[in-house]
C-alpha cells in the first residue's frame, strides 16, 4: 500500500507525463492514457495491488501459512510457479506438504494400533 506522499509523487509524475504525451500524441490517445492512469489510481485507492501478506487465489489458509509464506516463488499475492498459476495448490511444495501430512497421520494411526 502506498503512503499519501508516495501517491502524491506518483500523481505528479503522471501529470507531467500526460503533459509531455499531449504534445506528441493525438487527443484520443491522450484521453485513453488518462483513462488508464485513472484506473490505476482507483486500484491504488481501493488497495487491490498485491501485498506481501495476501495469499494467492485458490490457495487455502493452511497451505498459505504452512508453505506459501516461506516459498521462494511467491511475490506478494502472486505465485511465480508456473504450475500454481494454472493449477493452484498443485505445486511441488504444497504436494510435498500434503504428502507429509498423510505420512504423519498414518504414523499416528499405526502407533495407536500397536498399543
ChimeraX attribute file (.defattr): number of C-alpha atoms within 10 A of each C-alpha:
attribute: neighborCount
match mode: 1-to-1
recipient: residues
	/A:1	14
	/A:2	12
	/A:3	8
	/A:4	9
	/A:5	9
	/A:6	11
	/A:7	15
	/A:8	12
	/A:9	12
	/A:10	14
	/A:11	15
	/A:12	12
	/A:13	12
	/A:14	16
	/A:15	14
	/A:16	12
	/A:17	12
	/A:18	18
	/A:19	12
	/A:20	12
	/A:21	15
	/A:22	16
	/A:23	10
	/A:24	11
	/A:25	12
	/A:26	11
	/A:27	12
	/A:28	10
	/A:29	13
	/A:30	18
	/A:31	14
	/A:32	12
	/A:33	17
	/A:34	15
	/A:35	12
	/A:36	12
	/A:37	16
	/A:38	14
	/A:39	12
	/A:40	14
	/A:41	15
	/A:42	12
	/A:43	12
	/A:44	14
	/A:45	13
	/A:46	10
	/A:47	12
	/A:48	11
	/A:49	15
	/A:50	14
	/A:51	13
	/A:52	13
	/A:53	11
	/A:54	14
	/A:55	22
	/A:56	21
	/A:57	13
	/A:58	11
	/A:59	17
	/A:60	14
	/A:61	12
	/A:62	9
	/A:63	17
	/A:64	18
	/A:65	12
	/A:66	14
	/A:67	15
	/A:68	23
	/A:69	17
	/A:70	10
	/A:71	14
	/A:72	10
	/A:73	14
	/A:74	16
	/A:75	18
	/A:76	16
	/A:77	16
	/A:78	17
	/A:79	19
	/A:80	13
	/A:81	17
	/A:82	11
	/A:83	13
	/A:84	20
	/A:85	16
	/A:86	10
	/A:87	12
	/A:88	17
	/A:89	21
	/A:90	15
	/A:91	15
	/A:92	12
	/A:93	15
	/A:94	20
	/A:95	14
	/A:96	13
	/A:97	14
	/A:98	14
	/A:99	12
	/A:100	12
	/A:101	12
	/A:102	12
	/A:103	12
	/A:104	12
	/A:105	12
	/A:106	12
	/A:107	12
	/A:108	12
	/A:109	11
	/A:110	11
	/A:111	10
	/A:112	9
	/A:113	8
	/A:114	7
	/A:115	5
